[in-house]
Amino acid sequence: MEDARRARVLLMLSDAATFDAIQTAVGCGRAYVTRWRSRFEADGLAGLYSRYKGAPRRVLTPVMEARILAKTRTKPPDGSTHWTTRKLGRALGIPHMAVQRVWARAGIKPHRIERYMASDDPDFEAKAADILALYLNPPQHAVVFCVDEKSHIQALDRLDPVLPFSPGRLERHGFEYYRHGTLSLLAAFNTKTGNVFGQPVPRHTTAEFVAFLAQIVAHEPEGREIHIVLDNLSTHKTQRVREFLAAHPHVHLHFTPTYSSWLNQVELWFAKIERDVIARGVFTSTADLARKLMRYIRRYNQAPKPIRWNYADPTRRIPFLGSTSTVTGH
């Protein structure tokens, strides 16, 4: 311990030991002996405590925080697209951790971005309000389905074996793979129960889509009102689809505005099956891919989960939908 070394130096000095003897016994230099003798003579035992005060404490004042936030919104002069904590700290002459604390309090993350697609649909508000009303206040004695297709799902087979994960090691996939073809997955998501009705198809054509609509109708009680939310794909608006709707007047299609797939709840479920099955799956053929997709859907339907869709901000573009919301059938 350092305190013991200092005490030993003073004790040896009190016994009239020479500097050379003290340096040899304690393992220190002449300056060490001189310093602690001087401090003891000046302040007694209090002089034996270390006097290193450390770096002066920095206080982030509101002015400095405002300066950091203002600088963060500018472009760095080195041509990079955004600031880092260290780069901004050097520019302002402050520790980078001070920048980090200010960013954390303000919820600023310059290294991250979000992408968006603005809808150019002139009837965006009306169409979005119609679909949201289906979610928040659906018609009585009716069922609401969100329908879409996940197209061009590749049946990829790994040429090298998958090495399973273990403690401290990630699952490893070989770089090379073999394509066995593609297929599409038609899916209908029941917004009330969370159940999914799925059908793998070789291609997504009007004939396949109409056949899928017929299967949806066949699974519901005869004459029950069916509302279907779907996008504006051309295969959803052909003459065969119009003929099907004419033959089934209790089926109503509700088209999302352009570039507004976020309004279709089945897209959230597609993201789930992508993570759980497709992204890391190994498929020896399109038939194997279809089998695994349907196996997942059957297991999922044993404990389905509806999506809790909340929308209650009247300041947004879409009007607030209260209990008096109505649904149009178009």
C-alpha positions, -999 to +999 in steps of 0.1 A: +000+000+000+012+035-008+003+048+027+026+021+042+055+032+020+052+068+030+050+059+067+081+037+063+100+066+047+091+089+077+100+063+103+134+057+087+140+094+086+132+097+123+158+070+129+183+091+110+186+067+081+204+081+050+186+088+017+205+060+001+194+035+027+158+046+024+158+044-014+173+008-012+148-004+015+117+012+001+124+011-036+119+048-044+138+078-057+154+107-038+126+131-050+100+107-034+117+109+000+122+147-002+085+153-012+069+134+017+094+147+043+085+183+032+048+176+034+050+160+068+071+189+082+045+214+068+012+197+075+019+167+098-002+136+091-026+156+069+003+161+045+005+124+038-027+124+018-025+125-020-032+159-034-042+150-070-075+168-076-082+152-110-096+171-140-119+200-132-155+191-132-173+201-163-209+213-160-232+212-191-249+245-190-281+252-210-261+274-233-236+246-241-264+221-246-281+244-270-248+249-288-243+211-291-278+206-305-275+234-330-241+222-342-255+187-345-281+199-371-253+213-394-231+194-418-195+185-407-169+205-427-150+174-437-176+164-462-192+135-441-229+133-439-233+134-401-215+141-368-201+115-344-197+122-307-159+124-310-160+145-342-184+170-326-165+170-293-133+179-311-150+207-331-165+222-299-135+215-277-154+194-252-153+157-242-172+134-265-192+119-236-207+153-230-220+152-265-233+117-259-252+128-228-268+157-246-278+135-276-293+108-252-314+134-234-326+149-266-333+115-283-309+123-312-293+096-332-274+111-361-261+077-372-296+064-379-321+074-406-357+064-415-370+062-450-406+070-460-427+071-491-452+099-494-485+089-510-494+109-541-530+096-540-554+126-542-580+106-522-555+095-495-575+109-466-608+093-476-593+059-484-572+058-453-601+068-431-622+041-447-596+014-439-589+026-404-627+026-397-626-011-407-599-017-381-613+004-352-650+001-357-658-028-381-694-034-393-714-058-371-718-094-383-690-089-409-655-101-412-625-080-423-595-096-441-562-079-451-551-096-483-518-094-502-492-116-518-456-121-509-442-126-543-409-142-556-400-161-525-368-179-534-363-216-525-326-213-516-306-244-508-272-240-491-243-257-509-224-260-476-239-273-443-253-249-418-231-248-387-254-245-356-248-218-330-232-226-297-221-205-267-200-176-280-206-185-317-233-174-341-251-198-365-230-198-397-243-202-433-222-209-463-218-181-488-229-201-518-264-213-525-285-229-552-318-215-565-346-241-569-371-215-582-396-191-567-432-191-556-457-165-542-477-167-510-513-154-510-524-146-475-556-133-458-552-119-423-584-118-401-581-085-383-604-097-354-589-131-346-554-129-361-559-161-381-542-164-414-555-182-445-526-188-468-521-204-503-487-208-520-490-204-558-464-207-586-473-173-600-496-144-589-521-140-617-556-128-618-568-164-620-549-174-589-562-142-571-599-149-580-595-185-569-581-173-536-610-150-531-633-179-538-616-199-510-620-170-486-657-169-493-661-207-490-646-206-455-671-181-442-709-186-435-730-181-466-741-145-471-718-131-445-704-096-453-667-098-462-645-067-463-611-071-479-583-046-476-557-049-504-534-028-526-537-014-561-520-042-580-533-045-615-543-082-609-567-070-582-587-048-607-592-069-638-625-079-655-624-113-639-623-097-604-652-074-613-672-105-625-664-122-592-676-092-572-708-091-592-715-127-584-707-122-547-723-088-538-715-094-501-677-091-508-663-056-507-628-046-517-612-016-500-580-004-518-552+013-498-539+046-511-508+044-534-475+039-515-494+031-483-487-005-477-484+003-440-522+005-438-524-032-447-520-053-415-510-085-435-477-067-443-468-069-406-475-106-406-454-110-438-425-094-419-430-121-392-429-151-415-399-135-433-380-134-400-391-168-387-390-190-419-378-174-451-347-154-443-326-182-428-345-211-442-330-239-463-353-253-490-345-282-513-373-273-538-403-251-543-425-279-529-403-280-498-407-242-495-445-244-498-446-272-473-426-253-447-447-221-453-480-239-447-466-258-417-457-224-401-492-210-409-509-241-393-488-237-362-493-200-361-531-204-363-531-225-331-524-193-311-531-164-335-526-128-323-546-099-338-528-066-343-538-039-318-543-010-342-545+024-324-552+057-341-563+087-321-543+117-332-567+143-348-537+165-358-526+141-385-538+140-421-564+113-414-594+126-394-600+111-359-622+080-361-646+078-332-674+054-324-696+070-351-672+060-379-689+043-409-675+021-435-681+025-472-683-004-495-664+003-527 
